[in-house]
């Protein structure tokens, strides 16, 4: 059974990993769709953090 603290850590690490992968992909091989995905994932991560803190 996963506790809430571990669950939020896993989800946070997933977001950070996804953001890193997309950032590297945008730097190496720029495509507007990857940039859009990156901005969307960053927005989702900020919203997740906001919901967790309030």
PDB file of N, H, CA, C and O in Angstrom:
ATOM      1  N   UNK A   1       0.836  -1.179   0.000  1.00  0.00           N
ATOM      2  CA  UNK A   1       0.000   0.000   0.000  1.00  0.00           C
ATOM      3  C   UNK A   1       0.881   1.244   0.000  1.00  0.00           C
ATOM      4  O   UNK A   1       1.824   1.343   0.786  1.00  0.00           O
ATOM      5  N   UNK A   2       0.574   2.188  -0.880  1.00  0.00           N
ATOM      6  H   UNK A   2      -0.192   2.107  -1.518  1.00  0.00           H
ATOM      7  CA  UNK A   2       1.352   3.408  -0.995  1.00  0.00           C
ATOM      8  C   UNK A   2       0.703   4.498  -0.150  1.00  0.00           C
ATOM      9  O   UNK A   2      -0.496   4.755  -0.259  1.00  0.00           O
ATOM     10  N   UNK A   3       1.510   5.134   0.691  1.00  0.00           N
ATOM     11  H   UNK A   3       2.484   4.926   0.780  1.00  0.00           H
ATOM     12  CA  UNK A   3       0.974   6.220   1.505  1.00  0.00           C
ATOM     13  C   UNK A   3       0.863   7.479   0.661  1.00  0.00           C
ATOM     14  O   UNK A   3       1.409   7.541  -0.441  1.00  0.00           O
ATOM     15  N   UNK A   4       0.160   8.481   1.173  1.00  0.00           N
ATOM     16  H   UNK A   4      -0.283   8.430   2.068  1.00  0.00           H
ATOM     17  CA  UNK A   4      -0.043   9.717   0.417  1.00  0.00           C
ATOM     18  C   UNK A   4       1.272  10.430   0.145  1.00  0.00           C
ATOM     19  O   UNK A   4       1.448  11.016  -0.922  1.00  0.00           O
ATOM     20  N   UNK A   5       2.197  10.387   1.097  1.00  0.00           N
ATOM     21  H   UNK A   5       2.054   9.911   1.965  1.00  0.00           H
ATOM     22  CA  UNK A   5       3.478  11.053   0.906  1.00  0.00           C
ATOM     23  C   UNK A   5       4.269  10.408  -0.223  1.00  0.00           C
ATOM     24  O   UNK A   5       4.834  11.106  -1.065  1.00  0.00           O
ATOM     25  N   UNK A   6       4.312   9.086  -0.245  1.00  0.00           N
ATOM     26  H   UNK A   6       3.853   8.519   0.439  1.00  0.00           H
ATOM     27  CA  UNK A   6       5.029   8.387  -1.305  1.00  0.00           C
ATOM     28  C   UNK A   6       4.317   8.560  -2.644  1.00  0.00           C
ATOM     29  O   UNK A   6       4.965   8.661  -3.685  1.00  0.00           O
ATOM     30  N   UNK A   7       2.998   8.596  -2.618  1.00  0.00           N
ATOM     31  H   UNK A   7       2.471   8.514  -1.772  1.00  0.00           H
ATOM     32  CA  UNK A   7       2.241   8.773  -3.851  1.00  0.00           C
ATOM     33  C   UNK A   7       2.537  10.134  -4.469  1.00  0.00           C
ATOM     34  O   UNK A   7       2.744  10.223  -5.679  1.00  0.00           O
ATOM     35  N   UNK A   8       2.561  11.183  -3.674  1.00  0.00           N
ATOM     36  H   UNK A   8       2.393  11.110  -2.691  1.00  0.00           H
ATOM     37  CA  UNK A   8       2.855  12.507  -4.214  1.00  0.00           C
ATOM     38  C   UNK A   8       4.302  12.593  -4.685  1.00  0.00           C
ATOM     39  O   UNK A   8       4.594  13.293  -5.655  1.00  0.00           O
ATOM     40  N   UNK A   9       5.209  11.891  -4.014  1.00  0.00           N
ATOM     41  H   UNK A   9       4.972  11.322  -3.227  1.00  0.00           H
ATOM     42  CA  UNK A   9       6.605  11.880  -4.452  1.00  0.00           C
ATOM     43  C   UNK A   9       6.747  11.182  -5.800  1.00  0.00           C
ATOM     44  O   UNK A   9       7.490  11.648  -6.664  1.00  0.00           O
ATOM     45  N   UNK A  10       6.053  10.087  -5.983  1.00  0.00           N
ATOM     46  H   UNK A  10       5.449   9.708  -5.282  1.00  0.00           H
ATOM     47  CA  UNK A  10       6.118   9.351  -7.247  1.00  0.00           C
ATOM     48  C   UNK A  10       5.541  10.191  -8.377  1.00  0.00           C
ATOM     49  O   UNK A  10       6.117  10.253  -9.463  1.00  0.00           O
ATOM     50  N   UNK A  11       4.414  10.832  -8.128  1.00  0.00           N
ATOM     51  H   UNK A  11       3.947  10.781  -7.246  1.00  0.00           H
ATOM     52  CA  UNK A  11       3.796  11.670  -9.162  1.00  0.00           C
ATOM     53  C   UNK A  11       4.689  12.867  -9.470  1.00  0.00           C
ATOM     54  O   UNK A  11       4.834  13.247 -10.632  1.00  0.00           O
ATOM     55  N   UNK A  12       5.285  13.462  -8.446  1.00  0.00           N
ATOM     56  H   UNK A  12       5.167  13.153  -7.502  1.00  0.00           H
ATOM     57  CA  UNK A  12       6.205  14.579  -8.658  1.00  0.00           C
ATOM     58  C   UNK A  12       7.416  14.175  -9.472  1.00  0.00           C
ATOM     59  O   UNK A  12       7.831  14.903 -10.374  1.00  0.00           O
ATOM     60  N   UNK A  13       7.987  13.018  -9.161  1.00  0.00           N
ATOM     61  H   UNK A  13       7.650  12.427  -8.429  1.00  0.00           H
ATOM     62  CA  UNK A  13       9.130  12.524  -9.931  1.00  0.00           C
ATOM     63  C   UNK A  13       8.754  12.212 -11.370  1.00  0.00           C
ATOM     64  O   UNK A  13       9.556  12.418 -12.280  1.00  0.00           O
ATOM     65  N   UNK A  14       7.543  11.717 -11.583  1.00  0.00           N
ATOM     66  H   UNK A  14       6.891  11.549 -10.844  1.00  0.00           H
ATOM     67  CA  UNK A  14       7.065  11.464 -12.937  1.00  0.00           C
ATOM     68  C   UNK A  14       6.996  12.766 -13.731  1.00  0.00           C
ATOM     69  O   UNK A  14       7.456  12.826 -14.871  1.00  0.00           O
ATOM     70  N   UNK A  15       6.423  13.806 -13.129  1.00  0.00           N
ATOM     71  H   UNK A  15       6.050  13.757 -12.203  1.00  0.00           H
ATOM     72  CA  UNK A  15       6.339  15.103 -13.809  1.00  0.00           C
ATOM     73  C   UNK A  15       7.730  15.655 -14.101  1.00  0.00           C
ATOM     74  O   UNK A  15       7.985  16.125 -15.210  1.00  0.00           O
ATOM     75  N   UNK A  16       8.619  15.606 -13.135  1.00  0.00           N
ATOM     76  H   UNK A  16       8.411  15.225 -12.234  1.00  0.00           H
ATOM     77  CA  UNK A  16       9.967  16.137 -13.321  1.00  0.00           C
ATOM     78  C   UNK A  16      10.703  15.368 -14.416  1.00  0.00           C
ATOM     79  O   UNK A  16      11.364  15.973 -15.260  1.00  0.00           O
ATOM     80  N   UNK A  17      10.593  14.044 -14.408  1.00  0.00           N
ATOM     81  H   UNK A  17      10.055  13.553 -13.723  1.00  0.00           H
ATOM     82  CA  UNK A  17      11.227  13.239 -15.454  1.00  0.00           C
ATOM     83  C   UNK A  17      10.680  13.554 -16.830  1.00  0.00           C
ATOM     84  O   UNK A  17      11.440  13.675 -17.790  1.00  0.00           O
ATOM     85  N   UNK A  18       9.371  13.689 -16.933  1.00  0.00           N
ATOM     86  H   UNK A  18       8.754  13.591 -16.152  1.00  0.00           H
ATOM     87  CA  UNK A  18       8.755  14.011 -18.211  1.00  0.00           C
ATOM     88  C   UNK A  18       9.171  15.394 -18.691  1.00  0.00           C
ATOM     89  O   UNK A  18       9.430  15.588 -19.879  1.00  0.00           O
ATOM     90  N   UNK A  19       9.236  16.349 -17.782  1.00  0.00           N
ATOM     91  H   UNK A  19       9.026  16.192 -16.817  1.00  0.00           H
ATOM     92  CA  UNK A  19       9.663  17.699 -18.151  1.00  0.00           C
ATOM     93  C   UNK A  19      11.114  17.690 -18.612  1.00  0.00           C
ATOM     94  O   UNK A  19      11.457  18.372 -19.578  1.00  0.00           O
ATOM     95  N   UNK A  20      11.968  16.932 -17.944  1.00  0.00           N
ATOM     96  H   UNK A  20      11.690  16.378 -17.159  1.00  0.00           H
ATOM     97  CA  UNK A  20      13.378  16.846 -18.365  1.00  0.00           C
ATOM     98  C   UNK A  20      13.527  16.221 -19.741  1.00  0.00           C
ATOM     99  O   UNK A  20      14.293  16.711 -20.571  1.00  0.00           O
ATOM    100  N   UNK A  21      12.806  15.154 -19.982  1.00  0.00           N
ATOM    101  H   UNK A  21      12.184  14.755 -19.308  1.00  0.00           H
ATOM    102  CA  UNK A  21      12.882  14.486 -21.288  1.00  0.00           C
ATOM    103  C   UNK A  21      12.411  15.422 -22.394  1.00  0.00           C
ATOM    104  O   UNK A  21      13.058  15.524 -23.437  1.00  0.00           O
ATOM    105  N   UNK A  22      11.296  16.100 -22.176  1.00  0.00           N
ATOM    106  H   UNK A  22      10.771  16.017 -21.329  1.00  0.00           H
ATOM    107  CA  UNK A  22      10.783  17.016 -23.193  1.00  0.00           C
ATOM    108  C   UNK A  22      11.703  18.220 -23.388  1.00  0.00           C
ATOM    109  O   UNK A  22      11.864  18.701 -24.509  1.00  0.00           O
ATOM    110  N   UNK A  23      12.308  18.707 -22.304  1.00  0.00           N
ATOM    111  H   UNK A  23      12.177  18.315 -21.393  1.00  0.00           H
ATOM    112  CA  UNK A  23      13.234  19.835 -22.428  1.00  0.00           C
ATOM    113  C   UNK A  23      14.453  19.444 -23.253  1.00  0.00           C
ATOM    114  O   UNK A  23      14.880  20.199 -24.127  1.00  0.00           O
ATOM    115  N   UNK A  24      15.008  18.284 -22.985  1.00  0.00           N
ATOM    116  H   UNK A  24      14.661  17.671 -22.275  1.00  0.00           H
ATOM    117  CA  UNK A  24      16.156  17.808 -23.767  1.00  0.00           C
ATOM    118  C   UNK A  24      15.772  17.638 -25.222  1.00  0.00           C
ATOM    119  O   UNK A  24      16.546  17.989 -26.113  1.00  0.00           O
ATOM    120  N   UNK A  25      14.583  17.101 -25.474  1.00  0.00           N
ATOM    121  H   UNK A  25      13.955  16.816 -24.750  1.00  0.00           H
ATOM    122  CA  UNK A  25      14.129  16.910 -26.841  1.00  0.00           C
ATOM    123  C   UNK A  25      13.932  18.250 -27.553  1.00  0.00           C
ATOM    124  O   UNK A  25      14.255  18.366 -28.736  1.00  0.00           O
ATOM    125  N   UNK A  26      13.417  19.245 -26.869  1.00  0.00           N
ATOM    126  H   UNK A  26      13.154  19.150 -25.908  1.00  0.00           H
ATOM    127  CA  UNK A  26      13.221  20.560 -27.475  1.00  0.00           C
ATOM    128  C   UNK A  26      14.565  21.217 -27.776  1.00  0.00           C
ATOM    129  O   UNK A  26      14.717  21.873 -28.806  1.00  0.00           O
ATOM    130  N   UNK A  27      15.546  21.044 -26.877  1.00  0.00           N
ATOM    131  H   UNK A  27      15.423  20.511 -26.040  1.00  0.00           H
ATOM    132  CA  UNK A  27      16.865  21.644 -27.093  1.00  0.00           C
ATOM    133  C   UNK A  27      17.576  20.982 -28.268  1.00  0.00           C
ATOM    134  O   UNK A  27      18.138  21.669 -29.120  1.00  0.00           O
ATOM    135  N   UNK A  28      17.554  19.671 -28.319  1.00  0.00           N
ATOM    136  H   UNK A  28      17.098  19.112 -27.626  1.00  0.00           H
ATOM    137  CA  UNK A  28      18.283  18.946 -29.368  1.00  0.00           C
ATOM    138  C   UNK A  28      17.570  19.050 -30.716  1.00  0.00           C
ATOM    139  O   UNK A  28      18.196  19.301 -31.745  1.00  0.00           O
ATOM    140  N   UNK A  29      16.272  18.855 -30.692  1.00  0.00           N
ATOM    141  H   UNK A  29      15.764  18.651 -29.855  1.00  0.00           H
ATOM    142  CA  UNK A  29      15.518  18.720 -31.931  1.00  0.00           C
ATOM    143  C   UNK A  29      14.247  19.565 -31.811  1.00  0.00           C
ATOM    144  O   UNK A  29      13.192  19.041 -31.453  1.00  0.00           O
ATOM    145  N   UNK A  30      14.335  20.857 -32.103  1.00  0.00           N
ATOM    146  H   UNK A  30      15.192  21.282 -32.394  1.00  0.00           H
ATOM    147  CA  UNK A  30      13.206  21.748 -31.854  1.00  0.00           C
ATOM    148  C   UNK A  30      12.022  21.409 -32.750  1.00  0.00           C
ATOM    149  O   UNK A  30      12.144  21.320 -33.971  1.00  0.00           O
ATOM    150  N   UNK A  31      10.887  21.227 -32.113  1.00  0.00           N
ATOM    151  H   UNK A  31      10.788  21.299 -31.121  1.00  0.00           H
ATOM    152  CA  UNK A  31       9.616  21.061 -32.816  1.00  0.00           C
ATOM    153  C   UNK A  31       8.557  21.784 -31.997  1.00  0.00           C
ATOM    154  O   UNK A  31       8.550  21.705 -30.768  1.00  0.00           O
ATOM    155  N   UNK A  32       7.676  22.478 -32.673  1.00  0.00           N
ATOM    156  H   UNK A  32       7.681  22.542 -33.671  1.00  0.00           H
ATOM    157  CA  UNK A  32       6.675  23.289 -31.974  1.00  0.00           C
ATOM    158  C   UNK A  32       5.729  22.415 -31.151  1.00  0.00           C
ATOM    159  O   UNK A  32       5.251  22.846 -30.102  1.00  0.00           O
ATOM    160  N   UNK A  33       5.453  21.200 -31.611  1.00  0.00           N
ATOM    161  H   UNK A  33       5.841  20.850 -32.464  1.00  0.00           H
ATOM    162  CA  UNK A  33       4.548  20.314 -30.873  1.00  0.00           C
ATOM    163  C   UNK A  33       5.179  19.867 -29.557  1.00  0.00           C
ATOM    164  O   UNK A  33       4.485  19.745 -28.548  1.00  0.00           O
ATOM    165  N   UNK A  34       6.494  19.620 -29.560  1.00  0.00           N
ATOM    166  H   UNK A  34       7.058  19.718 -30.379  1.00  0.00           H
ATOM    167  CA  UNK A  34       7.182  19.258 -28.316  1.00  0.00           C
ATOM    168  C   UNK A  34       7.181  20.424 -27.335  1.00  0.00           C
ATOM    169  O   UNK A  34       7.050  20.223 -26.128  1.00  0.00           O
ATOM    170  N   UNK A  35       7.326  21.637 -27.851  1.00  0.00           N
ATOM    171  H   UNK A  35       7.432  21.799 -28.832  1.00  0.00           H
ATOM    172  CA  UNK A  35       7.260  22.812 -26.997  1.00  0.00           C
ATOM    173  C   UNK A  35       5.869  22.967 -26.390  1.00  0.00           C
ATOM    174  O   UNK A  35       5.731  23.333 -25.222  1.00  0.00           O
ATOM    175  N   UNK A  36       4.851  22.690 -27.180  1.00  0.00           N
ATOM    176  H   UNK A  36       4.963  22.394 -28.129  1.00  0.00           H
ATOM    177  CA  UNK A  36       3.476  22.758 -26.672  1.00  0.00           C
ATOM    178  C   UNK A  36       3.254  21.697 -25.594  1.00  0.00           C
ATOM    179  O   UNK A  36       2.652  21.985 -24.560  1.00  0.00           O
ATOM    180  N   UNK A  37       3.730  20.484 -25.826  1.00  0.00           N
ATOM    181  H   UNK A  37       4.219  20.250 -26.666  1.00  0.00           H
ATOM    182  CA  UNK A  37       3.626  19.430 -24.809  1.00  0.00           C
ATOM    183  C   UNK A  37       4.349  19.839 -23.528  1.00  0.00           C
ATOM    184  O   UNK A  37       3.842  19.634 -22.425  1.00  0.00           O
ATOM    185  N   UNK A  38       5.533  20.419 -23.685  1.00  0.00           N
ATOM    186  H   UNK A  38       5.945  20.586 -24.581  1.00  0.00           H
ATOM    187  CA  UNK A  38       6.322  20.841 -22.532  1.00  0.00           C
ATOM    188  C   UNK A  38       5.576  21.897 -21.717  1.00  0.00           C
ATOM    189  O   UNK A  38       5.496  21.794 -20.493  1.00  0.00           O
ATOM    190  N   UNK A  39       5.040  22.891 -22.379  1.00  0.00           N
ATOM    191  H   UNK A  39       5.105  22.975 -23.373  1.00  0.00           H
ATOM    192  CA  UNK A  39       4.297  23.931 -21.666  1.00  0.00           C
ATOM    193  C   UNK A  39       3.047  23.376 -21.001  1.00  0.00           C
ATOM    194  O   UNK A  39       2.693  23.798 -19.900  1.00  0.00           O
ATOM    195  N   UNK A  40       2.372  22.433 -21.656  1.00  0.00           N
ATOM    196  H   UNK A  40       2.659  22.090 -22.550  1.00  0.00           H
ATOM    197  CA  UNK A  40       1.189  21.812 -21.080  1.00  0.00           C
ATOM    198  C   UNK A  40       1.533  21.008 -19.828  1.00  0.00           C
ATOM    199  O   UNK A  40       0.828  21.092 -18.823  1.00  0.00           O
ATOM    200  N   UNK A  41       2.615  20.230 -19.886  1.00  0.00           N
ATOM    201  H   UNK A  41       3.188  20.161 -20.702  1.00  0.00           H
ATOM    202  CA  UNK A  41       3.032  19.418 -18.742  1.00  0.00           C
ATOM    203  C   UNK A  41       3.478  20.311 -17.585  1.00  0.00           C
ATOM    204  O   UNK A  41       3.191  20.008 -16.427  1.00  0.00           O
ATOM    205  N   UNK A  42       4.172  21.397 -17.883  1.00  0.00           N
ATOM    206  H   UNK A  42       4.406  21.643 -18.824  1.00  0.00           H
ATOM    207  CA  UNK A  42       4.568  22.328 -16.822  1.00  0.00           C
ATOM    208  C   UNK A  42       3.329  22.932 -16.170  1.00  0.00           C
ATOM    209  O   UNK A  42       3.277  23.070 -14.948  1.00  0.00           O
ATOM    210  N   UNK A  43       2.333  23.294 -16.975  1.00  0.00           N
ATOM    211  H   UNK A  43       2.375  23.182 -17.968  1.00  0.00           H
ATOM    212  CA  UNK A  43       1.080  23.815 -16.428  1.00  0.00           C
ATOM    213  C   UNK A  43       0.372  22.799 -15.555  1.00  0.00           C
ATOM    214  O   UNK A  43      -0.148  23.147 -14.495  1.00  0.00           O
ATOM    215  N   UNK A  44       0.346  21.554 -15.983  1.00  0.00           N
ATOM    216  H   UNK A  44       0.769  21.271 -16.844  1.00  0.00           H
ATOM    217  CA  UNK A  44      -0.274  20.494 -15.181  1.00  0.00           C
ATOM    218  C   UNK A  44       0.473  20.297 -13.863  1.00  0.00           C
ATOM    219  O   UNK A  44      -0.148  20.090 -12.821  1.00  0.00           O
ATOM    220  N   UNK A  45       1.795  20.361 -13.908  1.00  0.00           N
ATOM    221  H   UNK A  45       2.300  20.529 -14.755  1.00  0.00           H
ATOM    222  CA  UNK A  45       2.595  20.191 -12.707  1.00  0.00           C
ATOM    223  C   UNK A  45       2.348  21.332 -11.719  1.00  0.00           C
ATOM    224  O   UNK A  45       2.231  21.097 -10.517  1.00  0.00           O
ATOM    225  N   UNK A  46       2.270  22.550 -12.215  1.00  0.00           N
ATOM    226  H   UNK A  46       2.366  22.742 -13.192  1.00  0.00           H
ATOM    227  CA  UNK A  46       1.987  23.694 -11.349  1.00  0.00           C
ATOM    228  C   UNK A  46       0.598  23.551 -10.735  1.00  0.00           C
ATOM    229  O   UNK A  46       0.410  23.836  -9.553  1.00  0.00           O
ATOM    230  N   UNK A  47      -0.368  23.115 -11.527  1.00  0.00           N
ATOM    231  H   UNK A  47      -0.216  22.883 -12.487  1.00  0.00           H
ATOM    232  CA  UNK A  47      -1.718  22.922 -10.999  1.00  0.00           C
ATOM    233  C   UNK A  47      -1.735  21.807  -9.945  1.00  0.00           C
ATOM    234  O   UNK A  47      -2.417  21.936  -8.928  1.00  0.00           O
ATOM    235  N   UNK A  48      -1.003  20.730 -10.172  1.00  0.00           N
ATOM    236  H   UNK A  48      -0.450  20.625 -10.998  1.00  0.00           H
ATOM    237  CA  UNK A  48      -0.914  19.634  -9.209  1.00  0.00           C
ATOM    238  C   UNK A  48      -0.335  20.135  -7.889  1.00  0.00           C
ATOM    239  O   UNK A  48      -0.852  19.809  -6.820  1.00  0.00           O
ATOM    240  N   UNK A  49       0.731  20.922  -7.960  1.00  0.00           N
ATOM    241  H   UNK A  49       1.151  21.186  -8.829  1.00  0.00           H
ATOM    242  CA  UNK A  49       1.339  21.458  -6.747  1.00  0.00           C
ATOM    243  C   UNK A  49       0.356  22.392  -6.038  1.00  0.00           C
ATOM    244  O   UNK A  49       0.242  22.353  -4.813  1.00  0.00           O
ATOM    245  N   UNK A  50      -0.344  23.222  -6.789  1.00  0.00           N
ATOM    246  H   UNK A  50      -0.251  23.254  -7.784  1.00  0.00           H
ATOM    247  CA  UNK A  50      -1.314  24.138  -6.185  1.00  0.00           C
ATOM    248  C   UNK A  50      -2.436  23.378  -5.469  1.00  0.00           C
ATOM    249  O   UNK A  50      -2.828  23.736  -4.359  1.00  0.00           O
ATOM    250  N   UNK A  51      -2.945  22.328  -6.116  1.00  0.00           N
ATOM    251  H   UNK A  51      -2.626  22.037  -7.018  1.00  0.00           H
ATOM    252  CA  UNK A  51      -4.018  21.539  -5.502  1.00  0.00           C
ATOM    253  C   UNK A  51      -3.512  20.826  -4.242  1.00  0.00           C
ATOM    254  O   UNK A  51      -4.236  20.735  -3.251  1.00  0.00           O
ATOM    255  N   UNK A  52      -2.285  20.327  -4.276  1.00  0.00           N
ATOM    256  H   UNK A  52      -1.697  20.401  -5.082  1.00  0.00           H
ATOM    257  CA  UNK A  52      -1.734  19.626  -3.117  1.00  0.00           C
ATOM    258  C   UNK A  52      -1.513  20.563  -1.930  1.00  0.00           C
ATOM    259  O   UNK A  52      -1.621  20.133  -0.781  1.00  0.00           O
ATOM    260  N   UNK A  53      -1.205  21.839  -2.188  1.00  0.00           N
ATOM    261  H   UNK A  53      -1.118  22.189  -3.121  1.00  0.00           H
ATOM    262  CA  UNK A  53      -0.920  22.747  -1.090  1.00  0.00           C
ATOM    263  C   UNK A  53      -2.174  23.419  -0.537  1.00  0.00           C
ATOM    264  O   UNK A  53      -2.143  23.957   0.570  1.00  0.00           O
ATOM    265  N   UNK A  54      -3.265  23.398  -1.280  1.00  0.00           N
ATOM    266  H   UNK A  54      -3.290  22.960  -2.179  1.00  0.00           H
ATOM    267  CA  UNK A  54      -4.483  24.052  -0.785  1.00  0.00           C
ATOM    268  C   UNK A  54      -5.555  23.051  -0.500  1.00  0.00           C
ATOM    269  O   UNK A  54      -6.650  23.422  -0.076  1.00  0.00           O
TER     270      UNK A  54
END
